[in-house]
Amino acid sequence: MLEASIAIIIGFAGLIWSADQFVAGAAAIAKNLGMAPIMIGLTIVAFGTSAPEIIVSISAALKDAGGLAVGNALGSNLANIGMVLGITALVAPIPIALNILKREMPLLLIATLGASYCLYDLHLSWQDGVILLVTLAVIFYILVTSKSHQPDAEHEADVEHIPTMSSGKAWLLFAVGFALLIASSQLLVWGAKIVAIELGVSELIIGLTIVAVGTSLPELAATVASALKGHHDIALGNIIGSNLFNLLAVMAMPALISPTALSPEVFSRDYMSMAGITVLLAAILYGHYLWAKRSNAKLSSSNGTPALLPTQYLGRLAGAALLICYVAYYYLLFPIHG
């Protein structure tokens, strides 16, 4: 048990560090080859935020631990919204960009609904994996098409995070990062399986809790740090993008590599909880927008001059609601009897 716990800790540390190096190297290579910043942001950087989950999912599937992989995907989405967004909104209000409401949020709702089709029969097959990856490709095409029509100023967020380095250093970081991602994921999955056996719980539970929270900690640290510095305009978009990758790429891995039967709780408890908190987030975001639009309409009609729609924020009340829902989910996982 002690060795397994140490393996999990080392595995998490390795995943966090190697993912950063892998993304930095890959982004620099793409930049040196002349790839457009928007494409780097939508592919390499977006993939990088979910790289730990994807690699862990592949490792788990190869070790016939499909439950751990599915739990990782669903649990990471729950943690991203309930824990990461919830805590960040408590620290500082998160701006709600209009394009999030028009583009990213509807796509996440569609992906969430699509995932229900794959999980409802409690069997994740290779056909389900193909459906998930095709959906990811379609969503990626929509994002690229829509973002390519944005003004250049709106691409600054994509540009500022792309490092500048020599090709030799970029390839070295890419290779080292990728190798350590593989090794760290193997170590983490091994430790998680041993802990599950020792504690007498399923691999699904370990994936939903320890692995999911651990792979979401980098997003929490980065998002809270950005919020404290006042640079958290893209926090909401990053979380929604990460959740899209988790549903469509991370969950596709066990389906393609090792199709597996799922316990009834995966759909009735875990998927429904993940879908519920996603819908709650959407309701909060669209509620803010409709309230602001209605207030503006009243203001415009009273003075006869059209007013600009003010920036809306995901505030502390919304953050508290999301965090409470996430904590409540743990009650479903570990009910207290007597």
N, C-alpha and C positions, 0 to 999 in steps of 0.2 A: 504493500500500500504506500509506504514512504517513497520507494523508488518510482512508483507510478505518479505520485503527486509531484515529485521533483521533475519527472519527465514532462508533465503537463505545464509546469511553470517555465521550464527551459523551452518547450515547444512554443508557448505563447510569445515569449521574448524573441525567439528566433523568427517567428512569423511576422511580428510587428517590424523588426529591424530589416529583415530580408525583403518584405513587401515594399518598404520605402526605397531600398536600393534598386530593386527590380523596376519599379515605376520610374524612378529618376533616370536610370540607364536607358530604359525603353523609350521614354519621352525625348531624351537627348538624342538618341539614335534617329528617331523619327524627324526631329527638328533638323538635324544635320543632313538628312536625306531630302529635306525640302517639303515635308508633310505640313499641311495647313494647321495652324494652331487649333482651330475649331475641331478638326478631325482628331488631333491628339487628345484634346480634352474629352471628346465624346467616346473615344476608344480606349487608349492606353490608361489615361488618368481615371476614367470611369471604371474600367476593368480593375485597376489597381486597388480601388477602395473595397472591392469584393474579392480580390485575389486570395486572401487568407481563407475565406469561406469556400471558394471554388476549389483550391488545392486540398483543403481538409476534406471536402466532400468527395473528391476523386480518391484520396487515400482511404477514406472510410469505405467507399464502394468496392475498391480493390481488395479490402480485407473483409468483405461480406458483412459490413456494418452499415447497411442501407438506412436503418432507423436513425443512426447517429447523423448521417448526412442530411436526411429530411428534417430532423430536429434542428440541425444547425441552420438550415435555410429559414424555416418558420420562426425559430427562436431569435435569429438575428433581426428579422423584420420587426418582431415584437420589441426587441431591445432598442432598435434604432428609433422607433417612434415613441415608445413609452419611456425608455430610460434616457436616450441621447437627446431627443427633442424636448422631452419633459424637463430634464435637469437644465438644459441650455436656456429654455424659456423662463425658468425660475431665476437664472443668473442675469439674463438680459433679454428684453423683447426681441423677437426674430422678425425682420421685415418679410412681408408676404408680397412677392413680385407677381404682377398680373399674368406674366407668361406661365408661371407655375399653375395657375388656375385654368388657363386655356390649353395647356399642353401636357406638362408632366403629370399632374394629378389625375386627369382623365385616363391617361395611359396606364398609370399604376392601378386604377380601379378596374380597368379592362383586364390587365394581367392577373389581378387578384381573382376576378371572376373566372378567368380561364383556368387558373390553378385548381379551382374547385372541380372542374371537369376531370382533371387528372387524378385527383385524390379521392373523389366521391366513392369510387368502387373499391377503395382500399388496396389497390394494386398499382404500383408504379411500373409501367411497362416501357419497352423501348419506343413504342409508338407515342407514348406520353412525352418521352424525352425529345422526340422529333418535333412534336407539336410545340413544346416549350421553346426550343431553339428557333423554329420558324417564326414564332410570335416575337421572339427577341429580335430577329432580323428585320421584321416588318416595323417594329417600334423604333429600331435604330435608324431605318430609312426615313421614317416620319420625323425623328429628331434632327437628323442631318439636313433634310429638306427645309424644315421650318427655321432652323438656326442659321442656315446659309443666307436667309433673307433679312437677318438682323443687321442693324448698323454696326460698323466696325467697333464703335465704342463699347458695344455690349459683349465683344469678344475678349475684352481686357482680362477678365477672370480666367479665361483659358490660357492666355499668354503668360501671365505673371508667374504661374507655378511651373513653367517649363524651364528646366535648368539649362545652362550653357556650359558645355564641356567638350573636350577633345573626343574624337571617335574611339580612340583606344581606351580611355577611361570609361566612356559610356558602355562599350561592349563588355568591359571587365565587370562593371557594376551590374549589368544585365545578367551576365553569366553567374556571378557569385550570388546575386539575389535570387535567381531562379533555382539554383542548386540548394541553397539554404531553405527556400520555401518548401521544396520537396522534402528535405531532411526534417525540418521542423514539424511539418504536417504529419509525417510518419511517426515521429516521436510523440506528438500530441495525441494522435488517434490510438496509439498503443497504450499510453497512459490512461486515456479516457476509458478504454475497454476494460482495463484492469480495475480501475476505480468502480466502474459499473458493476462488475462481478463481485468485488469486495463489499460494496454497499447493498448489494441485492436489488439494484434497480435496473431498469432497461437502458440500453444504449440510447434509445429515443430521449429519455429524461436527461441523460448526460449531454446529449446534443442540444436540447432545448435550454439548458441552464448553463453549465460550466463552459461548454464550447461556444455557445451562442453569445453569452455575455463577454467571454474573453476576446472573441473576434470583433466585438463591437466596441471594446474599450479604446482602440485607437481613434475611432470616429468621435467618441465622447470627449477624449482629451483634446483632440484638434478643434472640435466645434466649440467647447467651453472656452478654450484658450483664445479662439478667434472672437468669441462674444465679449470676453473681457477686454480685448483690444479694440473692439468696435468694428471688426472686419468679419461680420457674419452674414453679409447679404446673401451669400450663396449656400448657406447652411441647409436651408430647407430643400433646395434643388439637389444638393449632394445626397441627402438622406433618401429622397424619393428615388434618385437614380440608383443608389446602392440597393434599395429594396427591389427595384425592377430586376437588377442583375441577380439578386438572391433567389427570386421566384423563378426566373426564366433560365438562368445559367447554372446556378448552384444546384437547384433541384433536378435539373436535367441530367446531371452527372450520374447519380445512382440509377436513374432510369435507363440510361444508355449502357452503363458498364455492368451493373448487377441488378436487373429488375427484381423487385422485392415486394412481398406482401406487407401490408401495414396494419397495425392494430386499430380498432375502431376509434380510439381516442385521438388518433392523428387528425381525423376530419372533425369529429364532434366537439373536441376540446381545443386542439392546437390550431387547426386551420380556422375554425370559427372565431377563436379569440384574436388571431392575427387579422382576419378580415374585419372583425368588429372594430378594432382599434384603428385600422386603416380608414374605415368609413367614418369613424368619429373624427379623425383628423380632417378628412374631406369636409365633413359637416361644419367643423369649426372654421376652416378656411373660407368656404363659400358663404357661411353665415356672416363673417366679417365683411366680405365683399358686398353682399346684398344690403347689409345695414349701412355701409358707407355710401353705396349708390343711392339708397333711399333718402338718406340724410342730405346728400348733394342735390337730389331732385327737389327736395323741399326748399333748400337754400337758394337754388337757381330760380324757382318759381316765385320766391318772395322778393328777390331783388331784380329779377329779369335778366341776370347775367349768368351764363354758364360757368360753373365752378369746376376746378380740377379735382379729380378724385384723390383724396389724401392717401398717403401710404398707410396700409394696415399692418398690424403686428400680431404675431403669436405671443400673447402676454403670459403673465404669471398664473392667471386663473386657468388658462388653457393648458399650460405646462403642468400645473398641479393635477388637473383632470387626467391628462395622459399618464402621468406617473402613478396616480392612484389606480388606474385601470391596469397598468403593468404589474403593480404589487398584487392586485386582486387576482391576476392570472396565476401567480405563484400559490395562491390559496387553492386554486383548482388542481394544481400539480401536487401539492402537499397538504391535503385537507387535514384540519385538526379535529380529531374525534375525542369525544368525552370531555 
